[in-house]
Amino acid sequence: MRYMLIMRDSQEAIDASKEIPFDEIIAAMGAYNESLVKAGVLLAGEGLADASEGFVVDFESDPPVVTDGPYAEAKELFSGFWMLEVSSKEEAAQWASRCPLGPGSKLEVRRVAGAEDFPQDNEWIQKEEQWREEQANRAAN
């Protein structure tokens, strides 16, 4: 099973991180990431740039409206993610609990839906499987 760990930070967490030496933060995250790699469960993981560099596409109107960040109304912002492949929801929770985050931070843990979660006779599901195979073949070459 694949799970996504979505890091959400409040302003409290952002302010607290400014009090910790950057090298210390990187070392703690690096050690956590290394443990994920050594266990063979890490598929991907990235930090996200500041929200001021992002934007939101709002589909309430036609055409959709694009609004630049930051998002003053947000109490928590996504700041990074990990993609894990683990054997169970419980294992995903164990890995999430080990993440070196502090007060004001949360990890939202969500199972990533796979093709098997959708009707196998749907043409778009079949096409997606074909696209994934083609992509894997290109990556291998």
A tleap script that builds the chain and sets N, CA, C and O, in Angstrom:
source leaprc.protein.ff14SB
mol = sequence {
  NMET ARG TYR MET LEU ILE MET ARG ASP SER
  GLN GLU ALA ILE ASP ALA SER LYS GLU ILE
  PRO PHE ASP GLU ILE ILE ALA ALA MET GLY
  ALA TYR ASN GLU SER LEU VAL LYS ALA GLY
  VAL LEU LEU ALA GLY GLU GLY LEU ALA ASP
  ALA SER GLU GLY PHE VAL VAL ASP PHE GLU
  SER ASP PRO PRO VAL VAL THR ASP GLY PRO
  TYR ALA GLU ALA LYS GLU LEU PHE SER GLY
  PHE TRP MET LEU GLU VAL SER SER LYS GLU
  GLU ALA ALA GLN TRP ALA SER ARG CYS PRO
  LEU GLY PRO GLY SER LYS LEU GLU VAL ARG
  ARG VAL ALA GLY ALA GLU ASP PHE PRO GLN
  ASP ASN GLU TRP ILE GLN LYS GLU GLU GLN
  TRP ARG GLU GLU GLN ALA ASN ARG ALA ALA
  CASN
}
set mol.1.N position { 0.829 -1.181 0.000 }
set mol.1.CA position { 0.000 0.000 0.000 }
set mol.1.C position { 0.871 1.240 0.000 }
set mol.1.O position { 1.918 1.297 0.645 }
set mol.2.N position { 0.413 2.216 -0.731 }
set mol.2.CA position { 1.133 3.492 -0.751 }
set mol.2.C position { 0.392 4.513 0.117 }
set mol.2.O position { -0.835 4.606 0.091 }
set mol.3.N position { 1.169 5.269 0.881 }
set mol.3.CA position { 0.621 6.326 1.719 }
set mol.3.C position { 1.400 7.608 1.472 }
set mol.3.O position { 2.612 7.586 1.261 }
set mol.4.N position { 0.683 8.724 1.503 }
set mol.4.CA position { 1.319 10.037 1.408 }
set mol.4.C position { 1.261 10.683 2.784 }
set mol.4.O position { 0.196 10.773 3.396 }
set mol.5.N position { 2.405 11.128 3.260 }
set mol.5.CA position { 2.491 11.896 4.493 }
set mol.5.C position { 2.607 13.348 4.078 }
set mol.5.O position { 3.592 13.737 3.450 }
set mol.6.N position { 1.618 14.150 4.419 }
set mol.6.CA position { 1.568 15.550 3.999 }
set mol.6.C position { 1.880 16.416 5.215 }
set mol.6.O position { 1.125 16.429 6.187 }
set mol.7.N position { 2.986 17.132 5.156 }
set mol.7.CA position { 3.401 17.969 6.272 }
set mol.7.C position { 2.649 19.295 6.212 }
set mol.7.O position { 2.654 19.990 5.196 }
set mol.8.N position { 2.002 19.623 7.330 }
set mol.8.CA position { 1.276 20.885 7.436 }
set mol.8.C position { 1.855 21.669 8.603 }
set mol.8.O position { 1.966 21.155 9.716 }
set mol.9.N position { 2.219 22.909 8.341 }
set mol.9.CA position { 2.806 23.759 9.374 }
set mol.9.C position { 1.928 24.967 9.638 }
set mol.9.O position { 1.375 25.566 8.715 }
set mol.10.N position { 1.808 25.316 10.906 }
set mol.10.CA position { 1.132 26.546 11.308 }
set mol.10.C position { 2.196 27.641 11.434 }
set mol.10.O position { 3.392 27.365 11.331 }
set mol.11.N position { 1.765 28.854 11.651 }
set mol.11.CA position { 2.716 29.948 11.865 }
set mol.11.C position { 3.557 29.678 13.100 }
set mol.11.O position { 4.732 30.046 13.143 }
set mol.12.N position { 2.966 29.037 14.112 }
set mol.12.CA position { 3.705 28.665 15.324 }
set mol.12.C position { 4.897 27.773 14.982 }
set mol.12.O position { 5.995 27.982 15.497 }
set mol.13.N position { 4.688 26.784 14.118 }
set mol.13.CA position { 5.764 25.875 13.724 }
set mol.13.C position { 6.827 26.607 12.919 }
set mol.13.O position { 8.022 26.376 13.104 }
set mol.14.N position { 6.398 27.477 12.039 }
set mol.14.CA position { 7.351 28.243 11.218 }
set mol.14.C position { 8.209 29.134 12.096 }
set mol.14.O position { 9.426 29.202 11.923 }
set mol.15.N position { 7.567 29.825 13.048 }
set mol.15.CA position { 8.312 30.699 13.967 }
set mol.15.C position { 9.276 29.887 14.839 }
set mol.15.O position { 10.413 30.303 15.064 }
set mol.16.N position { 8.820 28.732 15.327 }
set mol.16.CA position { 9.672 27.894 16.182 }
set mol.16.C position { 10.875 27.383 15.408 }
set mol.16.O position { 11.962 27.264 15.973 }
set mol.17.N position { 10.703 27.079 14.129 }
set mol.17.CA position { 11.821 26.549 13.340 }
set mol.17.C position { 12.913 27.593 13.147 }
set mol.17.O position { 14.072 27.241 12.926 }
set mol.18.N position { 12.561 28.856 13.227 }
set mol.18.CA position { 13.557 29.929 13.081 }
set mol.18.C position { 14.479 30.013 14.289 }
set mol.18.O position { 15.544 30.627 14.221 }
set mol.19.N position { 14.069 29.394 15.398 }
set mol.19.CA position { 14.868 29.391 16.623 }
set mol.19.C position { 15.857 28.223 16.665 }
set mol.19.O position { 16.716 28.162 17.545 }
set mol.20.N position { 15.730 27.298 15.708 }
set mol.20.CA position { 16.591 26.112 15.676 }
set mol.20.C position { 17.612 26.286 14.551 }
set mol.20.O position { 17.230 26.658 13.442 }
set mol.21.N position { 18.887 26.029 14.801 }
set mol.21.CA position { 19.878 26.147 13.727 }
set mol.21.C position { 19.490 25.292 12.517 }
set mol.21.O position { 19.081 24.140 12.659 }
set mol.22.N position { 19.626 25.876 11.340 }
set mol.22.CA position { 19.226 25.203 10.100 }
set mol.22.C position { 19.910 23.852 9.957 }
set mol.22.O position { 19.274 22.880 9.549 }
set mol.23.N position { 21.201 23.774 10.287 }
set mol.23.CA position { 21.930 22.506 10.179 }
set mol.23.C position { 21.310 21.423 11.062 }
set mol.23.O position { 21.317 20.245 10.705 }
set mol.24.N position { 20.783 21.822 12.201 }
set mol.24.CA position { 20.150 20.873 13.121 }
set mol.24.C position { 18.841 20.331 12.505 }
set mol.24.O position { 18.555 19.139 12.608 }
set mol.25.N position { 18.072 21.190 11.883 }
set mol.25.CA position { 16.823 20.781 11.225 }
set mol.25.C position { 17.133 19.825 10.080 }
set mol.25.O position { 16.505 18.775 9.949 }
set mol.26.N position { 18.113 20.200 9.248 }
set mol.26.CA position { 18.477 19.370 8.099 }
set mol.26.C position { 19.006 18.010 8.562 }
set mol.26.O position { 18.704 16.986 7.949 }
set mol.27.N position { 19.788 17.997 9.634 }
set mol.27.CA position { 20.328 16.728 10.146 }
set mol.27.C position { 19.200 15.821 10.642 }
set mol.27.O position { 19.219 14.618 10.381 }
set mol.28.N position { 18.227 16.378 11.346 }
set mol.28.CA position { 17.117 15.564 11.855 }
set mol.28.C position { 16.281 15.013 10.709 }
set mol.28.O position { 15.919 13.837 10.713 }
set mol.29.N position { 15.973 15.854 9.731 }
set mol.29.CA position { 15.196 15.395 8.570 }
set mol.29.C position { 16.009 14.403 7.743 }
set mol.29.O position { 15.469 13.413 7.248 }
set mol.30.N position { 17.288 14.665 7.596 }
set mol.30.CA position { 18.149 13.758 6.842 }
set mol.30.C position { 18.193 12.379 7.480 }
set mol.30.O position { 18.129 11.369 6.779 }
set mol.31.N position { 18.302 12.329 8.808 }
set mol.31.CA position { 18.328 11.040 9.508 }
set mol.31.C position { 16.994 10.311 9.356 }
set mol.31.O position { 16.962 9.094 9.179 }
set mol.32.N position { 15.897 11.060 9.427 }
set mol.32.CA position { 14.571 10.454 9.238 }
set mol.32.C position { 14.446 9.891 7.819 }
set mol.32.O position { 14.011 8.755 7.631 }
set mol.33.N position { 14.830 10.696 6.825 }
set mol.33.CA position { 14.761 10.237 5.433 }
set mol.33.C position { 15.650 9.016 5.211 }
set mol.33.O position { 15.262 8.079 4.513 }
set mol.34.N position { 16.840 9.028 5.803 }
set mol.34.CA position { 17.746 7.891 5.662 }
set mol.34.C position { 17.123 6.623 6.245 }
set mol.34.O position { 17.280 5.540 5.680 }
set mol.35.N position { 16.420 6.750 7.369 }
set mol.35.CA position { 15.781 5.568 7.960 }
set mol.35.C position { 14.674 5.037 7.046 }
set mol.35.O position { 14.471 3.826 6.964 }
set mol.36.N position { 13.964 5.925 6.366 }
set mol.36.CA position { 12.937 5.502 5.407 }
set mol.36.C position { 13.575 4.769 4.227 }
set mol.36.O position { 13.072 3.740 3.775 }
set mol.37.N position { 14.687 5.314 3.736 }
set mol.37.CA position { 15.394 4.699 2.599 }
set mol.37.C position { 15.931 3.326 2.995 }
set mol.37.O position { 15.741 2.351 2.267 }
set mol.38.N position { 16.594 3.247 4.134 }
set mol.38.CA position { 17.176 1.963 4.577 }
set mol.38.C position { 16.111 0.897 4.808 }
set mol.38.O position { 16.366 -0.291 4.615 }
set mol.39.N position { 14.920 1.321 5.219 }
set mol.39.CA position { 13.827 0.369 5.421 }
set mol.39.C position { 13.162 -0.016 4.097 }
set mol.39.O position { 12.358 -0.947 4.046 }
set mol.40.N position { 13.504 0.709 3.028 }
set mol.40.CA position { 12.948 0.404 1.714 }
set mol.40.C position { 11.512 0.847 1.518 }
set mol.40.O position { 10.808 0.295 0.673 }
set mol.41.N position { 11.058 1.843 2.290 }
set mol.41.CA position { 9.662 2.279 2.184 }
set mol.41.C position { 9.488 3.627 1.485 }
set mol.41.O position { 8.366 3.980 1.120 }
set mol.42.N position { 10.562 4.386 1.289 }
set mol.42.CA position { 10.450 5.718 0.699 }
set mol.42.C position { 10.371 5.634 -0.822 }
set mol.42.O position { 11.276 5.109 -1.469 }
set mol.43.N position { 9.283 6.154 -1.388 }
set mol.43.CA position { 9.135 6.248 -2.842 }
set mol.43.C position { 9.520 7.633 -3.338 }
set mol.43.O position { 10.110 7.770 -4.410 }
set mol.44.N position { 9.185 8.663 -2.558 }
set mol.44.CA position { 9.498 10.047 -2.931 }
set mol.44.C position { 9.314 10.924 -1.709 }
set mol.44.O position { 8.629 10.546 -0.759 }
set mol.45.N position { 9.913 12.069 -1.735 }
set mol.45.CA position { 9.743 13.044 -0.664 }
set mol.45.C position { 10.354 14.360 -1.079 }
set mol.45.O position { 11.465 14.405 -1.605 }
set mol.46.N position { 9.630 15.418 -0.842 }
set mol.46.CA position { 10.116 16.745 -1.222 }
set mol.46.C position { 9.594 17.790 -0.249 }
set mol.46.O position { 8.516 17.640 0.326 }
set mol.47.N position { 10.369 18.842 -0.075 }
set mol.47.CA position { 9.888 20.017 0.634 }
set mol.47.C position { 9.283 20.964 -0.383 }
set mol.47.O position { 9.642 20.926 -1.560 }
set mol.48.N position { 8.386 21.797 0.051 }
set mol.48.CA position { 7.752 22.745 -0.850 }
set mol.48.C position { 8.290 24.148 -0.607 }
set mol.48.O position { 8.607 24.511 0.526 }
set mol.49.N position { 8.391 24.932 -1.672 }
set mol.49.CA position { 8.822 26.322 -1.574 }
set mol.49.C position { 7.771 27.117 -0.791 }
set mol.49.O position { 6.640 26.662 -0.620 }
set mol.50.N position { 8.146 28.277 -0.331 }
set mol.50.CA position { 7.254 29.145 0.428 }
set mol.50.C position { 5.952 29.406 -0.337 }
set mol.50.O position { 5.950 29.508 -1.564 }
set mol.51.N position { 4.848 29.513 0.405 }
set mol.51.CA position { 3.534 29.729 -0.206 }
set mol.51.C position { 3.481 31.004 -1.047 }
set mol.51.O position { 2.670 31.104 -1.968 }
set mol.52.N position { 4.338 31.974 -0.738 }
set mol.52.CA position { 4.335 33.214 -1.521 }
set mol.52.C position { 4.747 32.973 -2.966 }
set mol.52.O position { 4.479 33.806 -3.832 }
set mol.53.N position { 5.396 31.841 -3.236 }
set mol.53.CA position { 5.791 31.495 -4.600 }
set mol.53.C position { 4.720 30.680 -5.324 }
set mol.53.O position { 4.850 30.401 -6.515 }
set mol.54.N position { 3.667 30.299 -4.607 }
set mol.54.CA position { 2.631 29.456 -5.185 }
set mol.54.C position { 1.425 30.244 -5.637 }
set mol.54.O position { 1.410 31.474 -5.602 }
set mol.55.N position { 0.413 29.509 -6.063 }
set mol.55.CA position { -0.852 30.107 -6.473 }
set mol.55.C position { -1.960 29.082 -6.323 }
set mol.55.O position { -1.712 27.885 -6.179 }
set mol.56.N position { -3.182 29.577 -6.360 }
set mol.56.CA position { -4.362 28.729 -6.264 }
set mol.56.C position { -5.181 28.913 -7.526 }
set mol.56.O position { -5.342 30.034 -8.008 }
set mol.57.N position { -5.699 27.820 -8.063 }
set mol.57.CA position { -6.624 27.878 -9.187 }
set mol.57.C position { -8.004 27.565 -8.617 }
set mol.57.O position { -8.249 26.452 -8.152 }
set mol.58.N position { -8.902 28.544 -8.651 }
set mol.58.CA position { -10.249 28.421 -8.097 }
set mol.58.C position { -11.230 28.157 -9.225 }
set mol.58.O position { -11.334 28.949 -10.162 }
set mol.59.N position { -11.949 27.047 -9.138 }
set mol.59.CA position { -12.851 26.619 -10.199 }
set mol.59.C position { -14.297 27.039 -9.956 }
set mol.59.O position { -15.214 26.476 -10.555 }
set mol.60.N position { -14.513 28.035 -9.071 }
set mol.60.CA position { -15.864 28.514 -8.819 }
set mol.60.C position { -16.452 29.230 -10.027 }
set mol.60.O position { -17.672 29.289 -10.176 }
set mol.61.N position { -15.600 29.774 -10.888 }
set mol.61.CA position { -16.100 30.493 -12.054 }
set mol.61.C position { -15.516 29.885 -13.324 }
set mol.61.O position { -14.605 29.059 -13.275 }
set mol.62.N position { -16.058 30.310 -14.452 }
set mol.62.CA position { -15.568 29.849 -15.746 }
set mol.62.C position { -15.198 31.074 -16.553 }
set mol.62.O position { -16.097 31.836 -16.911 }
set mol.63.N position { -13.951 31.312 -16.858 }
set mol.63.CA position { -12.810 30.429 -16.638 }
set mol.63.C position { -12.357 30.470 -15.176 }
set mol.63.O position { -12.690 31.401 -14.443 }
set mol.64.N position { -11.595 29.453 -14.759 }
set mol.64.CA position { -11.066 29.432 -13.393 }
set mol.64.C position { -10.209 30.669 -13.112 }
set mol.64.O position { -9.591 31.231 -14.016 }
set mol.65.N position { -10.187 31.075 -11.855 }
set mol.65.CA position { -9.429 32.252 -11.429 }
set mol.65.C position { -8.126 31.794 -10.765 }
set mol.65.O position { -8.134 30.922 -9.897 }
set mol.66.N position { -7.017 32.391 -11.183 }
set mol.66.CA position { -5.706 32.087 -10.604 }
set mol.66.C position { -5.351 33.218 -9.644 }
set mol.66.O position { -5.354 34.391 -10.018 }
set mol.67.N position { -5.043 32.845 -8.394 }
set mol.67.CA position { -4.697 33.815 -7.365 }
set mol.67.C position { -3.321 33.487 -6.818 }
set mol.67.O position { -3.049 32.341 -6.460 }
set mol.68.N position { -2.444 34.494 -6.752 }
set mol.68.CA position { -1.107 34.291 -6.204 }
set mol.68.C position { -1.157 34.112 -4.697 }
set mol.68.O position { -2.065 34.608 -4.031 }
set mol.69.N position { -0.143 33.377 -4.150 }
set mol.69.CA position { 0.018 33.215 -2.703 }
set mol.69.C position { 0.652 34.467 -2.145 }
set mol.69.O position { 0.975 35.345 -2.945 }
set mol.70.N position { 0.861 34.639 -0.856 }
set mol.70.CA position { 0.491 33.667 0.177 }
set mol.70.C position { -1.008 33.692 0.449 }
set mol.70.O position { -1.741 34.530 -0.076 }
set mol.71.N position { -1.441 32.758 1.276 }
set mol.71.CA position { -2.861 32.560 1.514 }
set mol.71.C position { -3.164 32.941 2.951 }
set mol.71.O position { -3.119 32.102 3.852 }
set mol.72.N position { -3.472 34.205 3.156 }
set mol.72.CA position { -3.643 34.741 4.512 }
set mol.72.C position { -4.706 33.996 5.301 }
set mol.72.O position { -4.614 33.909 6.526 }
set mol.73.N position { -5.728 33.450 4.617 }
set mol.73.CA position { -6.803 32.786 5.341 }
set mol.73.C position { -6.415 31.398 5.849 }
set mol.73.O position { -7.123 30.827 6.679 }
set mol.74.N position { -5.326 30.861 5.374 }
set mol.74.CA position { -4.928 29.508 5.772 }
set mol.74.C position { -4.271 29.527 7.144 }
set mol.74.O position { -3.396 30.351 7.409 }
set mol.75.N position { -4.697 28.611 8.021 }
set mol.75.CA position { -4.065 28.484 9.332 }
set mol.75.C position { -2.906 27.504 9.276 }
set mol.75.O position { -1.989 27.561 10.095 }
set mol.76.N position { -2.956 26.600 8.295 }
set mol.76.CA position { -1.884 25.626 8.097 }
set mol.76.C position { -1.562 25.580 6.614 }
set mol.76.O position { -2.459 25.648 5.774 }
set mol.77.N position { -0.287 25.464 6.298 }
set mol.77.CA position { 0.137 25.368 4.908 }
set mol.77.C position { 0.880 24.062 4.693 }
set mol.77.O position { 1.633 23.620 5.561 }
set mol.78.N position { 0.672 23.448 3.543 }
set mol.78.CA position { 1.450 22.272 3.190 }
set mol.78.C position { 2.882 22.711 2.977 }
set mol.78.O position { 3.134 23.695 2.282 }
set mol.79.N position { 3.819 21.995 3.567 }
set mol.79.CA position { 5.216 22.403 3.428 }
set mol.79.C position { 6.126 21.282 2.926 }
set mol.79.O position { 7.321 21.498 2.726 }
set mol.80.N position { 5.575 20.102 2.723 }
set mol.80.CA position { 6.367 19.009 2.187 }
set mol.80.C position { 5.579 17.719 2.228 }
set mol.80.O position { 4.475 17.665 2.768 }
set mol.81.N position { 6.163 16.674 1.646 }
set mol.81.CA position { 5.471 15.392 1.630 }
set mol.81.C position { 6.459 14.249 1.497 }
set mol.81.O position { 7.599 14.435 1.070 }
set mol.82.N position { 6.004 13.068 1.871 }
set mol.82.CA position { 6.717 11.823 1.645 }
set mol.82.C position { 5.721 10.849 1.026 }
set mol.82.O position { 4.544 10.848 1.385 }
set mol.83.N position { 6.187 10.030 0.107 }
set mol.83.CA position { 5.392 8.926 -0.436 }
set mol.83.C position { 6.041 7.651 0.058 }
set mol.83.O position { 7.219 7.407 -0.202 }
set mol.84.N position { 5.275 6.833 0.772 }
set mol.84.CA position { 5.792 5.593 1.323 }
set mol.84.C position { 5.047 4.395 0.743 }
set mol.84.O position { 3.862 4.480 0.422 }
set mol.85.N position { 5.752 3.296 0.616 }
set mol.85.CA position { 5.111 2.025 0.298 }
set mol.85.C position { 5.334 1.123 1.489 }
set mol.85.O position { 6.459 0.720 1.787 }
set mol.86.N position { 4.238 0.811 2.168 }
set mol.86.CA position { 4.287 0.032 3.398 }
set mol.86.C position { 3.246 -1.082 3.348 }
set mol.86.O position { 2.425 -1.132 2.432 }
set mol.87.N position { 3.283 -1.965 4.324 }
set mol.87.CA position { 2.384 -3.123 4.311 }
set mol.87.C position { 1.012 -2.840 4.907 }
set mol.87.O position { 0.069 -3.595 4.671 }
set mol.88.N position { 0.887 -1.746 5.688 }
set mol.88.CA position { -0.385 -1.507 6.365 }
set mol.88.C position { -0.529 -0.049 6.787 }
set mol.88.O position { 0.433 0.720 6.791 }
set mol.89.N position { -1.759 0.305 7.141 }
set mol.89.CA position { -2.050 1.629 7.696 }
set mol.89.C position { -1.268 1.829 8.997 }
set mol.89.O position { -0.773 2.922 9.274 }
set mol.90.N position { -1.164 0.765 9.783 }
set mol.90.CA position { -0.446 0.845 11.057 }
set mol.90.C position { 1.037 1.151 10.842 }
set mol.90.O position { 1.628 1.937 11.582 }
set mol.91.N position { 1.632 0.525 9.825 }
set mol.91.CA position { 3.040 0.810 9.539 }
set mol.91.C position { 3.216 2.252 9.086 }
set mol.91.O position { 4.189 2.905 9.463 }
set mol.92.N position { 2.283 2.754 8.280 }
set mol.92.CA position { 2.341 4.162 7.856 }
set mol.92.C position { 2.282 5.078 9.078 }
set mol.92.O position { 3.008 6.070 9.154 }
set mol.93.N position { 1.412 4.740 10.033 }
set mol.93.CA position { 1.294 5.550 11.252 }
set mol.93.C position { 2.576 5.493 12.080 }
set mol.93.O position { 2.970 6.496 12.676 }
set mol.94.N position { 3.227 4.339 12.125 }
set mol.94.CA position { 4.483 4.225 12.865 }
set mol.94.C position { 5.550 5.133 12.261 }
set mol.94.O position { 6.242 5.851 12.982 }
set mol.95.N position { 5.681 5.096 10.922 }
set mol.95.CA position { 6.676 5.950 10.267 }
set mol.95.C position { 6.337 7.424 10.462 }
set mol.95.O position { 7.226 8.230 10.735 }
set mol.96.N position { 5.069 7.784 10.327 }
set mol.96.CA position { 4.661 9.185 10.502 }
set mol.96.C position { 4.989 9.669 11.911 }
set mol.96.O position { 5.423 10.808 12.090 }
set mol.97.N position { 4.787 8.821 12.901 }
set mol.97.CA position { 5.044 9.196 14.296 }
set mol.97.C position { 6.513 9.458 14.580 }
set mol.97.O position { 6.838 10.158 15.539 }
set mol.98.N position { 7.400 8.913 13.772 }
set mol.98.CA position { 8.847 9.099 13.962 }
set mol.98.C position { 9.375 10.390 13.333 }
set mol.98.O position { 10.525 10.762 13.570 }
set mol.99.N position { 8.566 11.065 12.551 }
set mol.99.CA position { 9.034 12.276 11.856 }
set mol.99.C position { 9.439 13.337 12.875 }
set mol.99.O position { 8.711 13.565 13.841 }
set mol.100.N position { 10.587 13.989 12.679 }
set mol.100.CA position { 11.077 14.955 13.659 }
set mol.100.C position { 10.429 16.332 13.515 }
set mol.100.O position { 11.097 17.308 13.174 }
set mol.101.N position { 9.139 16.397 13.775 }
set mol.101.CA position { 8.417 17.665 13.729 }
set mol.101.C position { 8.065 18.089 15.141 }
set mol.101.O position { 8.052 17.265 16.056 }
set mol.102.N position { 7.778 19.375 15.322 }
set mol.102.CA position { 7.455 19.880 16.652 }
set mol.102.C position { 6.068 20.477 16.725 }
set mol.102.O position { 5.266 20.329 15.804 }
set mol.103.N position { 5.790 21.153 17.828 }
set mol.103.CA position { 4.483 21.779 18.020 }
set mol.103.C position { 4.135 22.704 16.856 }
set mol.103.O position { 4.991 23.418 16.334 }
set mol.104.N position { 2.865 22.678 16.462 }
set mol.104.CA position { 2.403 23.501 15.353 }
set mol.104.C position { 2.492 22.804 14.014 }
set mol.104.O position { 2.030 23.338 13.006 }
set mol.105.N position { 3.087 21.607 13.989 }
set mol.105.CA position { 3.189 20.824 12.753 }
set mol.105.C position { 2.292 19.599 12.868 }
set mol.105.O position { 2.073 19.067 13.956 }
set mol.106.N position { 1.787 19.171 11.739 }
set mol.106.CA position { 0.978 17.956 11.671 }
set mol.106.C position { 1.360 17.209 10.414 }
set mol.106.O position { 1.803 17.811 9.436 }
set mol.107.N position { 1.189 15.900 10.439 }
set mol.107.CA position { 1.306 15.089 9.237 }
set mol.107.C position { -0.080 14.515 8.949 }
set mol.107.O position { -0.645 13.788 9.767 }
set mol.108.N position { -0.609 14.845 7.797 }
set mol.108.CA position { -1.835 14.213 7.342 }
set mol.108.C position { -1.402 12.984 6.562 }
set mol.108.O position { -0.584 13.093 5.648 }
set mol.109.N position { -1.932 11.821 6.902 }
set mol.109.CA position { -1.523 10.566 6.272 }
set mol.109.C position { -2.714 10.032 5.482 }
set mol.109.O position { -3.780 9.769 6.038 }
set mol.110.N position { -2.509 9.878 4.172 }
set mol.110.CA position { -3.589 9.431 3.295 }
set mol.110.C position { -3.118 8.283 2.428 }
set mol.110.O position { -2.018 8.318 1.875 }
set mol.111.N position { -3.965 7.252 2.310 }
set mol.111.CA position { -3.651 6.153 1.401 }
set mol.111.C position { -3.787 6.666 -0.021 }
set mol.111.O position { -4.728 7.392 -0.340 }
set mol.112.N position { -2.851 6.289 -0.867 }
set mol.112.CA position { -2.898 6.673 -2.276 }
set mol.112.C position { -3.703 5.608 -3.011 }
set mol.112.O position { -3.371 4.423 -2.976 }
set mol.113.N position { -4.756 6.045 -3.671 }
set mol.113.CA position { -5.603 5.108 -4.409 }
set mol.113.C position { -4.816 4.536 -5.583 }
set mol.113.O position { -4.070 5.246 -6.256 }
set mol.114.N position { -4.996 3.259 -5.808 }
set mol.114.CA position { -4.362 2.592 -6.945 }
set mol.114.C position { -5.401 2.237 -7.987 }
set mol.114.O position { -6.602 2.364 -7.748 }
set mol.115.N position { -4.940 1.795 -9.135 }
set mol.115.CA position { -5.846 1.410 -10.211 }
set mol.115.C position { -6.833 0.350 -9.743 }
set mol.115.O position { -7.971 0.309 -10.210 }
set mol.116.N position { -6.403 -0.506 -8.825 }
set mol.116.CA position { -7.269 -1.579 -8.327 }
set mol.116.C position { -8.488 -1.057 -7.564 }
set mol.116.O position { -9.435 -1.807 -7.328 }
set mol.117.N position { -8.474 0.225 -7.176 }
set mol.117.CA position { -9.595 0.819 -6.457 }
set mol.117.C position { -10.720 1.279 -7.387 }
set mol.117.O position { -11.769 1.726 -6.922 }
set mol.118.N position { -10.502 1.170 -8.699 }
set mol.118.CA position { -11.457 1.668 -9.673 }
set mol.118.C position { -11.951 0.534 -10.565 }
set mol.118.O position { -11.310 -0.514 -10.651 }
set mol.119.N position { -13.085 0.738 -11.229 }
set mol.119.CA position { -13.617 -0.311 -12.112 }
set mol.119.C position { -12.619 -0.665 -13.216 }
set mol.119.O position { -12.187 0.202 -13.975 }
set mol.120.N position { -12.261 -1.943 -13.295 }
set mol.120.CA position { -11.236 -2.379 -14.237 }
set mol.120.C position { -11.708 -2.369 -15.688 }
set mol.120.O position { -10.886 -2.441 -16.602 }
set mol.121.N position { -13.007 -2.282 -15.911 }
set mol.121.CA position { -13.513 -2.254 -17.279 }
set mol.121.C position { -13.643 -0.830 -17.827 }
set mol.121.O position { -14.117 -0.640 -18.947 }
set mol.122.N position { -13.224 0.177 -17.041 }
set mol.122.CA position { -13.294 1.563 -17.488 }
set mol.122.C position { -12.135 1.853 -18.435 }
set mol.122.O position { -10.986 1.546 -18.121 }
set mol.123.N position { -12.433 2.449 -19.604 }
set mol.123.CA position { -11.388 2.684 -20.601 }
set mol.123.C position { -10.292 3.614 -20.097 }
set mol.123.O position { -9.131 3.449 -20.474 }
set mol.124.N position { -10.631 4.593 -19.250 }
set mol.124.CA position { -9.616 5.529 -18.770 }
set mol.124.C position { -8.706 4.873 -17.737 }
set mol.124.O position { -7.522 5.202 -17.662 }
set mol.125.N position { -9.233 3.971 -16.958 }
set mol.125.CA position { -8.399 3.227 -16.008 }
set mol.125.C position { -7.436 2.335 -16.783 }
set mol.125.O position { -6.261 2.231 -16.430 }
set mol.126.N position { -7.929 1.696 -17.834 }
set mol.126.CA position { -7.072 0.858 -18.666 }
set mol.126.C position { -5.990 1.687 -19.352 }
set mol.126.O position { -4.836 1.266 -19.434 }
set mol.127.N position { -6.369 2.873 -19.846 }
set mol.127.CA position { -5.377 3.754 -20.486 }
set mol.127.C position { -4.327 4.200 -19.484 }
set mol.127.O position { -3.141 4.254 -19.810 }
set mol.128.N position { -4.753 4.521 -18.261 }
set mol.128.CA position { -3.791 4.964 -17.252 }
set mol.128.C position { -2.773 3.873 -16.958 }
set mol.128.O position { -1.583 4.158 -16.822 }
set mol.129.N position { -3.223 2.636 -16.859 }
set mol.129.CA position { -2.299 1.517 -16.650 }
set mol.129.C position { -1.301 1.425 -17.800 }
set mol.129.O position { -0.112 1.191 -17.583 }
set mol.130.N position { -1.785 1.608 -19.004 }
set mol.130.CA position { -0.913 1.575 -20.182 }
set mol.130.C position { 0.095 2.721 -20.137 }
set mol.130.O position { 1.271 2.528 -20.446 }
set mol.131.N position { -0.359 3.901 -19.755 }
set mol.131.CA position { 0.546 5.053 -19.647 }
set mol.131.C position { 1.629 4.798 -18.606 }
set mol.131.O position { 2.794 5.130 -18.826 }
set mol.132.N position { 1.253 4.218 -17.488 }
set mol.132.CA position { 2.241 3.932 -16.435 }
set mol.132.C position { 3.298 2.936 -16.926 }
set mol.132.O position { 4.484 3.091 -16.637 }
set mol.133.N position { 2.864 1.922 -17.663 }
set mol.133.CA position { 3.805 0.946 -18.235 }
set mol.133.C position { 4.746 1.631 -19.216 }
set mol.133.O position { 5.953 1.391 -19.186 }
set mol.134.N position { 4.208 2.481 -20.085 }
set mol.134.CA position { 5.033 3.197 -21.056 }
set mol.134.C position { 6.037 4.103 -20.346 }
set mol.134.O position { 7.199 4.184 -20.742 }
set mol.135.N position { 5.585 4.774 -19.307 }
set mol.135.CA position { 6.461 5.662 -18.538 }
set mol.135.C position { 7.589 4.860 -17.865 }
set mol.135.O position { 8.744 5.286 -17.862 }
set mol.136.N position { 7.248 3.716 -17.306 }
set mol.136.CA position { 8.256 2.862 -16.662 }
set mol.136.C position { 9.263 2.363 -17.691 }
set mol.136.O position { 10.458 2.303 -17.402 }
set mol.137.N position { 8.804 2.006 -18.876 }
set mol.137.CA position { 9.709 1.562 -19.931 }
set mol.137.C position { 10.649 2.676 -20.375 }
set mol.137.O position { 11.835 2.437 -20.605 }
set mol.138.N position { 10.121 3.897 -20.497 }
set mol.138.CA position { 10.979 5.043 -20.870 }
set mol.138.C position { 12.017 5.305 -19.796 }
set mol.138.O position { 13.172 5.596 -20.108 }
set mol.139.N position { 11.624 5.208 -18.547 }
set mol.139.CA position { 12.555 5.458 -17.434 }
set mol.139.C position { 13.644 4.393 -17.390 }
set mol.139.O position { 14.781 4.674 -17.008 }
set mol.140.N position { 13.294 3.177 -17.779 }
set mol.140.CA position { 14.258 2.078 -17.751 }
set mol.140.C position { 15.290 2.181 -18.868 }
set mol.140.O position { 16.392 1.642 -18.757 }
set mol.141.N position { 14.929 2.872 -19.938 }
set mol.141.CA position { 15.846 2.972 -21.092 }
set mol.141.C position { 16.696 4.185 -21.052 }
set mol.141.O position { 17.509 4.399 -21.951 }
savepdb mol mol.pdb
quit
